[in-house]
Amino acid sequence: VFIHCVQSEVRMADDQDSNNDPVYLLSLDGGGVRGISELVILHEIMKRLQKVAGLKELPRPRDYFHLIGGTSTGGLIAILLGRMGMTTEEAIKGYEDFAATVFCKRNRRLLERTFKEKTLEKVIRDIVAATGLKTTVMIDETRDRNSLGHAFVCSVPRSNMFEAYLFRTYRGKSNHAHNVEIWEAARATSSAPGFFNPVHVKVEAVKEYYYDGALAYNNPAKLVLDEADSYLGSDRKLGFLLSLGTGLKITDKAFKVEADAEKAVEHALELTKKPVRSLSGSLLSRDSLPVYKHIKTSLTDPERTHHELDQWFRGIPNAYFRLNLDKGAADIKLNEYKKMKLLREATEKYLKKDEVSASIDKIVSMLHKKEGVEMPLEATCRATSYEAFRHAMVQDVRQRTISSPQFTGRAAILNKLDRHFCERKPGSSPRRLLRIWGMGGVGKTQIALKFRDLHGSRFDHVFWINAATTDSIYESFRKVTAQIYGGNPSRPNITGVLNWLSQNRSEEWLLVFDNNDSDSVDVSKYIPEGNTGNILFTSRRKDIKPTLDHNQTYAVDIMDEKDAVALLLRSSKLEDQLLYSDDQQYVGQIVQELGYLPLAIDQAGSYIDMQECTFKDYLFDFRSGRKQLMEDASMGRGAFHDNPAVYGTFELSYAALQKKSKEDNREGRAALNALRILCIFCFYHNENLMEQILDRAATDKRFEADYLGDDGGGIAPLPLAGLTQEGEWDPANFRDGIRILKSYSLIKKSAMNETWHSMHVLVHSWARDRMDPEAFVFQRRAARLLLFFSVRRQDKLSDELYASQVLPHLRACLGHRGEEDLEWMRRTEHEGKFARALVELGLWQDATAQWEAILADREQHLDRTEWPVISGMWDLAKAYRDWGRLEKSEKVFEEIITLLPQCPQKRMAALKLWDIHIDLSKVYLQQARYSAAKTLLFWVFETVESYGWPSGVFRRTVTTLATVLRLNGETEAALGVESFILHRCIDDAKIGPGHRITMGCISNIAALRCEMGLYQKADEMWREVLDIDEDLRGKEHPITLNSKRNVATGCAKLEKFWEAEDILREVLVVSERVLGKDHLDTLTTMDQLAEFVTPIHPPSCLYRHKMRSSSVLRMASASIPKGLGTAPMALLPPIPLYRRLLRAHRKYLPQEMRVLGDEYIKAEFRAHRNVDNPAHLIGFLTEWQLYAQKVEGDQWKGDKIDPVKVAKMSDEQIAQLYELMQAIKDRSKQGDGEEEQS
């Protein structure tokens, strides 16, 4: 340790950080022996950094982090890593020895629960002595403001326990404490009440008692930000803030009382939204009593600070990372050092989670490449809220500059944009629109990006929409939805975004529609209403929609010769060199040969730079290569002849990569991987190309490498899908290849996400066009296999979110055809994955059409009893059910059940038998056939009960059964089952908080609470679920719409009818557009809206009757089975009309009709108790009379309303009722068409 520290100090002068490098900050929570988890996490980061950077020795955290701040045990670690300069390996060993010595039984006082401070002090002194530091005071005078490795620890003085006192290794603006020894600072930060007595430290000339810093800041992350701003400088740019925790305490405990649903709900919501961890340890020592009262109100919850920072940095990717063990630390107290091994094992398991590992990879990459979010420290610390913070950062922080660094010239067009979108008062009118148009490769997108970089600060918001296809618009609006509303939605809220833009008059915004080239994509419907804001279009065409005036269009021509020459010199990195006359001549000829096109010139410059060739050599190579290309028959698809200059430059780059790829070294292998990536990505969408595609494909259990091997002319993509020894995807080959492609300007950073990539559309098409027919077939098939292996048949939240990201690539890949190159069964599997992606996003109509085509294809090749055909029927039946086509769904399910005994694949049929019956029970459920559903589910449950919760069949059975019990009125039984499900969901790592099963369970418990009269509690639960669904799935996902309907129900129960009406009107607009006017969810919304409008407008209720009759008539039409004829049951007259209808049509009604019927009965009884609202009763009876006429015709017209009910009505009410009934009879004579209109 001594040698390492001396070497570190000797090297320190050479390792000083440049003032322009991003600042990396590390925050360490307190937590006693649980601090070992922080060291294990940091050790993993350092190991990966060592591998990525190719270092012989394990790197030291203080050589990478500018400031390390810690509290309590985190403070001790900050001293070990920062002031003493240990490696994580050395710190872990020292920490374990320290804990075993300090917290052993023999170190505990006999009559108290506290430990002996002298032992603690001696251990710290020994560690300091072993390091061989030149000085043992806390302040390190050898490091200046620009150095790395500064540290501080947090403590609390007895005189002011609401303020933190920092012991620093540098001189801060206050409390310098230059005379304090390292051991004293360590002792002060670790004096946890109940474990150690406070320490008496003389700071400067004043003595004071100091307690554990956790009493004020158990999570010191905010202090780290403030200290960085204060000491390092407000103008320094943030790299990232990494906050490490010592483990959540709430995720481990299993609930002992399964029926305690309320506690389970609170538990799940806390996990999903903002986990809470309480301070552990004893507070019974005599010296702890003065601080007991303060502890109750102090900020001992580290997750509270994390939640605030997470909201604060929500719109800034990779600015803030929080790594905190989620399970394993719950029951471990501050002093239980013997459980440190369990903590290490739990943390190592935590680090293997996909999302955690991905975060660590990003942290390592940013440290290695010295990347950051380029955000001034002042902006992170001065904002008083997230909105103020976002405003301070403007848009250029969230959408980092991606315009080409070689951009030059174009002064005329940039001046035009500057004048057209000149600075003005926010919310001013009129709206300003401009389209810049020109041929491909002329630089339209780069001009728009350069304008944004130069003048983006004049706009409060800049939103970028890739308008190339409908899917790219969809994905762009999903990103914009996240920018405006936060979270990571799986669907865009296009309506919400457009409304937000049209109504936002307090801010100036710019909306950019890039690549608006195709007639098939009309961006007019994505333009917000109103007359404010600014919209910029880039297009290859002047006359595309929307139609603009002549002063709203500007042609982008080729570059003039001066600008073209400047661009070539800059992109070749020769702009500072003196050119001889011959070179000047060659440069002029090159830009002329390239047609003065920026894209071609940029490519040429990159080639000259990478190949280190002369301008003369490049001109010769280009002319020779172009001649060969023109004579090459394999380039006969025509695209080269349309873009000879651009394609010529691409070909030179490709030839250079081919030549480089033959070298047996790292750069040669990187060039080969670059060619592999190019040949795969050109078959996907050209925007938002993700490494997750390869990651998910390579780690898929069903991944097959048969068609990804060496049959691709030496550039088969299999090496891109390599795995590590731990079975995880190894990204090294991919990232090396991406680096080479970027250096040749063949790929760039995506405008949507800094971790994604994009290709210019001409590069994208050229990469395919240049392939000979054999290579084209091979690479197309390989690209398709990789892409579809990345789409999994799992019900995880990550799969749901991935579906929205990958959908444009699925469409593009299928659009390139190639199905003839695949075995037909694999082809239908691919199409099935595409259909499932559509289902995940709620696009049920499209999914149903896809499944119908798949089934027809399979039936042409196989007998109907074969499992692939039955499986296709199964998927189609589920799609019909989700789309609301219940009769079709039931029919297909019944056919499946008759075919299963004949299926030759007996094992598969047996495995899926229970799942099929569970799905059929869900159809019964929606048809309100509760007895049939319940009987079927109990039959399944008797068989699968022994499988237990790990079985997917068991989980599906109990979740469906809980819903049946709830809708059937068995409240207590349903509550017990839902509580059981919720506890298991929380404990299941494959499900967990946020999953649709968990959120659905909470919603169901809320509904049960509502039925029990606990309206306030139900409302709170539903609102929490809605917040989470909006964050995870977006505001237009069908699941989110259902959550909004639940919130509206809660509002109505609490008599907040106006709020309920506003929510439902919004839901209805979206539901009609997304799901269709005849979807059962839409009809449910209509009926709810009519229900809640009545108390607001009791005099006439005209809107209610119109809305209700519309929804009821549609439901009635949907529920009439063919050949039903007259009423199937004759009931006694005393039974009320609504009960006769429910019993007569119980087996035919869709779920919504049955559920609504139950609600109407309750509403009717409430109306009897509340005669001040007679319209409610009148509407209730009238709408069921309407339903009777539609389903059963004239037979029901003469039925009188139950006299018991009528007797309780006033004469005025009876007159109103029969007036309405007479109007119904009169309308019925005019036919169904006029009745529908009325």
KAVENKA-V880791 format. One record per residue. RES is the residue in one small letter. D_LAST is the distance of its C-alpha to the last C-alpha in Angstrom with 1 decimal. Layout:
# KAVENKA-V880791
[[RES,D_LAST] [RES,D_LAST]]
This chain:
# KAVENKA-V880791
[[v,88.3] [f,91.1] [i,91.6] [h,87.9] [c,87.6] [v,90.7] [q,89.4] [s,86.1] [e,87.9] [v,90.0] [r,87.0] [m,85.0] [a,86.3] [d,85.0] [d,81.6] [q,80.6] [d,77.0] [s,76.3] [n,74.6] [n,71.9] [d,70.9] [p,67.8] [v,68.4] [y,67.8] [l,67.5] [l,67.9] [s,66.9] [l,68.1] [d,66.7] [g,69.0] [g,69.1] [g,72.6] [v,73.6] [r,70.0] [g,71.0] [i,72.4] [s,68.9] [e,68.8] [l,72.1] [v,70.9] [i,67.8] [l,69.9] [h,72.5] [e,69.9] [i,69.0] [m,72.7] [k,73.3] [r,70.5] [l,71.7] [q,75.2] [k,74.0] [v,71.9] [a,74.6] [g,77.4] [l,79.4] [k,82.5] [e,82.1] [l,79.2] [p,77.9] [r,78.0] [p,74.9] [r,76.8] [d,77.4] [y,73.7] [f,72.1] [h,72.9] [l,72.2] [i,72.1] [g,71.1] [g,71.2] [t,71.0] [s,73.1] [t,73.6] [g,71.8] [g,74.4] [l,77.2] [i,75.6] [a,75.2] [i,79.0] [l,79.9] [l,77.9] [g,78.2] [r,81.5] [m,83.4] [g,81.8] [m,81.5] [t,79.6] [t,76.8] [e,79.1] [e,81.8] [a,79.4] [i,78.0] [k,81.5] [g,82.6] [y,79.5] [e,80.0] [d,83.6] [f,82.8] [a,80.2] [a,82.6] [t,85.4] [v,83.5] [f,81.3] [c,83.8] [k,84.8] [r,88.3] [n,86.9] [r,85.0] [r,86.7] [l,88.0] [l,86.5] [e,83.4] [r,80.4] [t,81.2] [f,83.1] [k,86.3] [e,85.9] [k,89.3] [t,88.3] [l,85.2] [e,87.3] [k,90.0] [v,87.6] [i,86.0] [r,89.5] [d,90.6] [i,87.6] [v,88.3] [a,92.0] [a,91.3] [t,89.3] [g,92.4] [l,90.6] [k,93.0] [t,91.6] [t,89.9] [v,88.0] [m,84.3] [i,84.3] [d,85.0] [e,86.8] [t,87.1] [r,83.4] [d,82.1] [r,78.6] [n,77.9] [s,79.0] [l,77.0] [g,77.2] [h,76.9] [a,75.9] [f,75.4] [v,74.9] [c,73.1] [s,74.7] [v,74.2] [p,77.0] [r,77.5] [s,77.6] [n,74.1] [m,72.0] [f,68.8] [e,70.2] [a,71.2] [y,74.8] [l,75.3] [f,78.5] [r,78.5] [t,80.6] [y,80.3] [r,80.8] [g,77.6] [k,77.0] [s,77.8] [n,79.6] [h,81.8] [a,83.6] [h,86.1] [n,88.7] [v,86.5] [e,87.5] [i,85.1] [w,85.7] [e,84.9] [a,81.5] [a,80.7] [r,81.8] [a,79.7] [t,76.4] [s,76.9] [s,77.9] [a,75.0] [p,75.2] [g,76.1] [f,77.9] [f,80.3] [n,81.7] [p,81.1] [v,83.5] [h,85.7] [v,85.8] [k,87.7] [v,85.6] [e,87.7] [a,89.6] [v,87.2] [k,86.9] [e,83.6] [y,82.0] [y,79.2] [y,76.5] [d,74.2] [g,71.8] [a,68.9] [l,68.9] [a,67.3] [y,66.2] [n,65.9] [n,64.0] [p,65.9] [a,63.6] [k,62.8] [l,66.5] [v,67.3] [l,64.9] [d,66.4] [e,70.0] [a,69.3] [d,68.0] [s,70.9] [y,73.7] [l,72.8] [g,71.2] [s,67.8] [d,67.8] [r,68.4] [k,65.5] [l,64.0] [g,64.4] [f,62.6] [l,62.8] [l,63.4] [s,63.0] [l,64.5] [g,63.7] [t,65.7] [g,62.9] [l,59.8] [k,60.6] [i,57.2] [t,56.4] [d,59.2] [k,58.9] [a,57.1] [f,55.4] [k,57.4] [v,54.6] [e,51.9] [a,49.4] [d,49.6] [a,46.4] [e,46.2] [k,49.5] [a,48.6] [v,45.4] [e,47.4] [h,50.0] [a,47.6] [l,45.9] [e,49.3] [l,50.4] [t,47.4] [k,47.3] [k,50.7] [p,53.3] [v,55.7] [r,59.3] [s,61.6] [l,65.2] [s,67.5] [g,71.1] [s,73.1] [l,73.3] [l,76.1] [s,79.1] [r,80.8] [d,80.4] [s,76.7] [l,75.9] [p,75.7] [v,72.9] [y,70.9] [k,68.7] [h,68.1] [i,67.1] [k,64.2] [t,62.6] [s,64.0] [l,62.2] [t,63.5] [d,60.3] [p,60.8] [e,57.2] [r,55.9] [t,57.8] [h,56.7] [h,53.0] [e,53.5] [l,55.3] [d,52.8] [q,50.0] [w,52.4] [f,53.2] [r,49.8] [g,49.3] [i,52.9] [p,53.6] [n,57.0] [a,58.1] [y,58.1] [f,58.9] [r,59.0] [l,60.8] [n,61.0] [l,61.8] [d,58.7] [k,60.4] [g,64.0] [a,64.9] [a,63.2] [d,66.1] [i,68.9] [k,70.6] [l,72.3] [n,75.7] [e,75.1] [y,77.0] [k,77.5] [k,73.8] [m,74.0] [k,74.4] [l,71.0] [l,69.5] [r,70.9] [e,69.6] [a,66.1] [t,66.1] [e,67.3] [k,64.4] [y,62.0] [l,63.3] [k,62.4] [k,58.7] [d,57.0] [e,55.5] [v,58.7] [s,60.9] [a,58.8] [s,59.1] [i,62.9] [d,63.1] [k,61.4] [i,63.7] [v,66.8] [s,65.7] [m,65.2] [l,68.6] [h,70.3] [k,68.8] [k,68.9] [e,65.2] [g,63.0] [v,59.8] [e,61.9] [m,60.6] [p,63.0] [l,64.0] [e,63.4] [a,59.7] [t,59.5] [c,61.3] [r,60.3] [a,56.5] [t,55.3] [s,52.0] [y,50.4] [e,48.4] [a,51.6] [f,53.4] [r,50.8] [h,51.1] [a,54.9] [m,54.8] [v,52.5] [q,51.1] [d,54.3] [v,55.1] [r,52.0] [q,52.1] [r,55.8] [t,57.4] [i,57.5] [s,58.5] [s,61.7] [p,64.9] [q,66.4] [f,63.9] [t,65.9] [g,65.6] [r,62.3] [a,63.1] [a,61.3] [i,57.9] [l,58.2] [n,59.0] [k,56.0] [l,53.7] [d,55.6] [r,55.1] [h,51.5] [f,50.5] [c,53.1] [e,53.0] [r,50.8] [k,49.2] [p,46.5] [g,42.9] [s,44.1] [s,42.2] [p,41.8] [r,41.1] [r,44.1] [l,43.6] [l,46.4] [r,46.9] [i,50.4] [w,50.8] [g,53.7] [m,55.0] [g,55.2] [g,58.0] [v,58.4] [g,57.5] [k,54.1] [t,53.1] [q,56.5] [i,56.2] [a,52.9] [l,54.5] [k,57.5] [f,55.5] [r,53.7] [d,57.2] [l,58.7] [h,55.9] [g,53.4] [s,54.7] [r,53.0] [f,49.6] [d,48.4] [h,46.6] [v,47.0] [f,44.6] [w,45.6] [i,43.1] [n,44.5] [a,42.2] [a,44.0] [t,41.3] [t,37.8] [d,39.7] [s,42.2] [i,39.5] [y,37.8] [e,41.2] [s,42.0] [f,38.9] [r,39.7] [k,43.0] [v,41.5] [t,39.1] [a,42.3] [q,44.0] [i,41.3] [y,40.2] [g,43.3] [g,43.8] [n,43.8] [p,40.2] [s,39.7] [r,36.6] [p,36.0] [n,33.5] [i,32.9] [t,29.9] [g,31.9] [v,34.9] [l,33.2] [n,31.6] [w,35.1] [l,36.7] [s,34.4] [q,34.7] [n,38.4] [r,40.1] [s,43.2] [e,44.6] [e,45.5] [w,44.4] [l,45.2] [l,43.0] [v,44.9] [f,43.4] [d,46.5] [n,46.9] [n,43.8] [d,45.2] [s,42.7] [d,40.0] [s,38.1] [v,37.6] [d,35.6] [v,36.4] [s,34.2] [k,31.3] [y,33.8] [i,34.8] [p,33.5] [e,31.7] [g,33.8] [n,37.1] [t,39.6] [g,41.7] [n,43.7] [i,42.9] [l,45.7] [f,45.2] [t,48.0] [s,47.7] [r,49.8] [r,47.8] [k,47.3] [d,44.2] [i,42.0] [k,38.6] [p,37.8] [t,39.4] [l,41.9] [d,44.2] [h,47.9] [n,49.0] [q,46.7] [t,48.5] [y,52.1] [a,54.1] [v,56.2] [d,59.2] [i,62.1] [m,64.5] [d,67.5] [e,70.9] [k,71.9] [d,68.8] [a,68.9] [v,72.6] [a,71.8] [l,69.0] [l,71.3] [l,74.1] [r,71.8] [s,70.1] [s,73.6] [k,74.8] [l,77.7] [e,76.6] [d,79.5] [q,82.2] [l,84.3] [l,83.7] [y,86.5] [s,86.2] [d,85.7] [d,82.9] [q,81.2] [q,81.5] [y,79.9] [v,77.1] [g,76.3] [q,76.4] [i,74.1] [v,71.3] [q,71.7] [e,71.5] [l,68.4] [g,66.7] [y,66.5] [l,63.4] [p,63.1] [l,61.9] [a,64.9] [i,67.3] [d,66.2] [q,66.7] [a,70.1] [g,71.2] [s,70.2] [y,72.2] [i,75.2] [d,75.1] [m,74.7] [q,77.3] [e,79.6] [c,80.4] [t,81.5] [f,79.5] [k,81.8] [d,81.2] [y,77.4] [l,77.5] [f,79.6] [d,77.5] [f,74.3] [r,75.6] [s,77.1] [g,74.0] [r,71.7] [k,74.0] [q,73.9] [l,70.1] [m,69.8] [e,72.0] [d,70.3] [a,68.4] [s,66.3] [m,64.6] [g,63.2] [r,59.5] [g,59.7] [a,58.7] [f,62.3] [h,62.8] [d,59.9] [n,61.2] [p,65.0] [a,66.1] [v,63.7] [y,64.1] [g,67.9] [t,67.9] [f,65.8] [e,68.3] [l,71.3] [s,69.6] [y,68.9] [a,72.5] [a,73.8] [l,71.7] [q,73.0] [k,76.6] [k,76.1] [s,74.5] [k,77.8] [e,79.6] [d,80.4] [n,79.4] [r,76.4] [e,75.4] [g,75.7] [r,73.5] [a,71.0] [a,70.9] [l,70.4] [n,67.4] [a,66.0] [l,66.0] [r,64.3] [i,61.5] [l,61.1] [c,60.8] [i,58.1] [f,56.0] [c,55.6] [f,53.3] [y,50.9] [h,48.7] [n,51.2] [e,49.8] [n,49.9] [l,52.6] [m,53.4] [e,56.5] [q,54.2] [i,53.6] [l,57.3] [d,57.6] [r,54.8] [a,55.9] [a,59.6] [t,59.0] [d,56.5] [k,58.1] [r,57.2] [f,58.6] [e,60.7] [a,63.3] [d,64.2] [y,62.5] [l,63.3] [g,67.1] [d,69.7] [d,68.4] [g,66.8] [g,70.0] [g,71.1] [i,67.9] [a,65.9] [p,63.7] [l,64.9] [p,67.1] [l,64.0] [a,62.8] [g,66.0] [l,66.1] [t,68.4] [q,70.6] [e,68.0] [g,65.4] [e,63.4] [w,62.6] [d,65.5] [p,64.1] [a,67.5] [n,67.4] [f,63.9] [r,64.6] [d,67.9] [g,66.2] [i,63.5] [r,66.3] [i,68.0] [l,64.9] [k,64.2] [s,67.8] [y,67.3] [s,64.0] [l,62.3] [i,59.8] [k,58.6] [k,57.0] [s,53.2] [a,51.4] [m,48.8] [n,51.3] [e,55.1] [t,55.8] [w,54.0] [h,55.2] [s,54.1] [m,55.6] [h,55.3] [v,53.3] [l,56.5] [v,58.5] [h,55.8] [s,55.8] [w,59.6] [a,60.2] [r,58.5] [d,59.9] [r,63.5] [m,63.5] [d,65.1] [p,63.1] [e,64.6] [a,64.2] [f,60.6] [v,59.7] [f,61.5] [q,60.1] [r,56.5] [r,56.8] [a,58.5] [a,55.9] [r,53.1] [l,54.9] [l,55.6] [l,52.0] [f,50.5] [f,53.1] [s,51.9] [v,48.5] [r,48.9] [r,47.0] [q,47.2] [d,44.8] [k,46.5] [l,45.0] [s,47.3] [d,46.0] [e,42.4] [l,43.5] [y,45.7] [a,42.9] [s,41.3] [q,44.7] [v,45.7] [l,42.5] [p,43.5] [h,46.9] [l,45.4] [r,43.3] [a,46.4] [c,48.7] [l,46.5] [g,46.1] [h,49.9] [r,49.6] [g,52.8] [e,51.3] [e,54.0] [d,56.6] [l,55.2] [e,55.5] [w,52.1] [m,51.6] [r,52.2] [r,49.8] [t,47.0] [e,48.0] [h,47.6] [e,44.2] [g,43.3] [k,44.4] [f,42.3] [a,39.2] [r,40.1] [a,40.3] [l,36.8] [v,35.8] [e,37.7] [l,35.6] [g,32.2] [l,31.8] [w,30.8] [q,29.3] [d,32.5] [a,34.6] [t,33.0] [a,33.7] [q,37.2] [w,37.9] [e,36.7] [a,39.3] [i,42.0] [l,41.6] [a,41.8] [d,44.9] [r,46.6] [e,45.9] [q,47.8] [h,50.8] [l,50.8] [d,50.3] [r,47.1] [t,49.3] [e,50.7] [w,49.8] [p,48.6] [v,46.0] [i,45.0] [s,44.8] [g,42.5] [m,40.2] [w,40.3] [d,39.2] [l,36.4] [a,35.2] [k,35.2] [a,33.3] [y,30.6] [r,30.4] [d,30.2] [w,27.5] [g,25.4] [r,26.2] [l,27.5] [e,27.9] [k,29.9] [s,31.9] [e,32.9] [k,34.0] [v,36.2] [f,37.7] [e,38.6] [e,40.3] [i,42.2] [i,43.6] [t,44.8] [l,46.5] [l,48.2] [p,51.1] [q,52.0] [c,52.0] [p,55.6] [q,55.3] [k,55.7] [r,56.3] [m,53.2] [a,51.1] [a,52.7] [l,52.2] [k,48.4] [l,47.7] [w,46.7] [d,44.5] [i,42.5] [h,42.0] [i,41.0] [d,38.3] [l,37.1] [s,36.9] [k,34.6] [v,32.2] [y,32.5] [l,31.9] [q,28.5] [q,27.7] [a,28.7] [r,31.7] [y,34.0] [s,36.8] [a,37.1] [a,37.1] [k,39.6] [t,41.9] [l,41.9] [l,42.7] [f,45.5] [w,47.0] [v,47.1] [f,48.4] [e,51.3] [t,52.6] [v,52.0] [e,52.9] [s,56.5] [y,55.5] [g,54.5] [w,52.5] [p,54.1] [s,52.4] [g,49.0] [v,48.0] [f,48.9] [r,46.9] [r,43.7] [t,44.1] [v,44.5] [t,41.7] [t,39.2] [l,40.6] [a,40.2] [t,36.4] [v,36.2] [l,38.2] [r,36.0] [l,32.7] [n,34.4] [g,35.4] [e,39.1] [t,39.4] [e,43.1] [a,43.8] [a,41.2] [l,42.7] [g,46.2] [v,45.2] [e,43.3] [s,46.3] [f,48.6] [i,46.5] [l,46.5] [h,50.2] [r,50.9] [c,48.6] [i,50.5] [d,53.8] [d,52.9] [a,54.0] [k,51.7] [i,48.6] [g,49.3] [p,47.2] [g,44.2] [h,43.6] [r,40.1] [i,41.5] [t,43.0] [m,40.0] [g,37.8] [c,40.2] [i,40.2] [s,36.4] [n,36.6] [i,39.3] [a,37.3] [a,34.4] [l,37.0] [r,38.4] [c,35.0] [e,34.7] [m,38.2] [g,37.1] [l,38.9] [y,36.1] [q,38.3] [k,40.2] [a,37.1] [d,35.7] [e,39.0] [m,39.2] [w,35.7] [r,36.5] [e,39.8] [v,38.3] [l,35.7] [d,38.6] [i,40.5] [d,37.6] [e,37.0] [d,40.7] [l,41.2] [r,38.0] [g,36.3] [k,33.0] [e,30.7] [h,32.2] [p,29.9] [i,32.4] [t,32.3] [l,28.5] [n,28.8] [s,31.5] [k,29.3] [r,26.7] [n,29.7] [v,30.8] [a,27.4] [t,27.8] [g,31.2] [c,30.1] [a,27.6] [k,30.4] [l,32.6] [e,29.9] [k,29.8] [f,26.0] [w,26.0] [e,28.0] [a,25.8] [e,22.7] [d,24.7] [i,25.9] [l,22.6] [r,21.0] [e,24.1] [v,24.0] [l,20.4] [v,21.3] [v,24.4] [s,23.0] [e,20.3] [r,23.2] [v,26.0] [l,24.5] [g,21.3] [k,17.6] [d,18.0] [h,21.2] [l,21.4] [d,22.8] [t,19.8] [l,17.5] [t,20.0] [t,19.9] [m,16.2] [d,16.7] [q,19.9] [l,18.4] [a,15.8] [e,18.9] [f,21.1] [v,18.9] [t,18.9] [p,22.6] [i,22.4] [h,19.8] [p,20.3] [p,19.6] [s,15.9] [c,14.6] [l,11.2] [y,11.7] [r,12.8] [h,10.0] [k,7.5] [m,10.5] [r,11.7] [s,8.8] [s,8.9] [s,12.7] [v,13.1] [l,11.3] [r,13.5] [m,16.4] [a,16.2] [s,16.2] [a,19.1] [s,21.0] [i,21.1] [p,24.6] [k,25.5] [g,26.9] [l,25.9] [g,25.3] [t,25.3] [a,25.7] [p,28.9] [m,30.1] [a,30.4] [l,30.6] [l,31.9] [p,29.7] [p,31.0] [i,29.5] [p,26.2] [l,22.9] [y,22.5] [r,26.1] [r,25.8] [l,23.0] [l,25.0] [r,28.1] [a,26.6] [h,25.1] [r,27.5] [k,29.1] [y,25.9] [l,23.8] [p,24.1] [q,25.9] [e,23.1] [m,21.3] [r,24.7] [v,25.6] [l,22.4] [g,22.9] [d,26.4] [e,25.1] [y,22.6] [i,25.6] [k,27.7] [a,25.0] [e,24.7] [f,28.5] [r,28.7] [a,26.2] [h,28.6] [r,31.4] [n,29.6] [v,28.2] [d,27.9] [n,24.6] [p,22.8] [a,19.3] [h,20.2] [l,21.0] [i,17.9] [g,15.6] [f,17.9] [l,18.0] [t,14.3] [e,13.4] [w,16.2] [q,15.2] [l,11.9] [y,14.5] [a,16.7] [q,14.5] [k,13.9] [v,17.6] [e,19.4] [g,17.5] [d,18.5] [q,21.6] [w,20.1] [k,18.0] [g,21.1] [d,22.3] [k,23.1] [i,22.9] [d,26.3] [p,28.5] [v,30.5] [k,27.6] [v,26.5] [a,30.1] [k,30.0] [m,27.1] [s,27.8] [d,27.0] [e,24.5] [q,22.7] [i,22.7] [a,21.3] [q,18.4] [l,17.8] [y,17.9] [e,15.8] [l,13.0] [m,14.1] [q,14.1] [a,10.5] [i,9.8] [k,12.4] [d,11.2] [r,7.8] [s,10.1] [k,12.3] [q,10.3] [g,10.8] [d,9.8] [g,8.8] [e,6.1] [e,5.1] [e,5.5] [q,3.8] [s,0.0]]
